[in-house]
Amino acid sequence: MRKNKLNWKLYITIPLIFVLIICFIFFFGEYIPNKIFSTIDYYFSDEIPFLEDLSPSKKNQVEIVQIGEGIFHPEEIKFYFKKDGEIVKEQTIETAYEPQHSISESTFTFNWIDDNKVQISIEFSYYTQTIDFNFKTGEIELNIIHE
């Protein structure tokens, strides 16, 4: 008889706890700060905004985002080339072969030749990679300089 009484309590208690949790989320969910959810989204999203630079007239823009989570750094870096706020070209560079190198803002150097041409230098551990982009023609050129 003792066993039947215990089962009856479990059948009532578990659904009751579940209903209470659902009610708590329903009634108090709007009071949970949005900052918590935006922080969680920031760390678990595929693309994390990292760095951006504007042309001298602020008409053209280069935005850099990190993609993926390596052990010490992102596995890829994506460049968005924007003209008047619209993406005109995307370029992705792999960084998976840089185990000892930490990607930081000092890794990147922006050189605006004029308002429509930019050269981005990326200094990795054993080489430097440059990206030349022309906003007028949409042409992109990648170069690797071994040191």
Helices and strands as residue ranges (DSSP letters): H 2-28, G 29-31, H 34-44, E 47-54, E 60-67, E 76-83, E 86-94, G 105-107, E 108-114, E 117-123, E 127-134, E 140-146
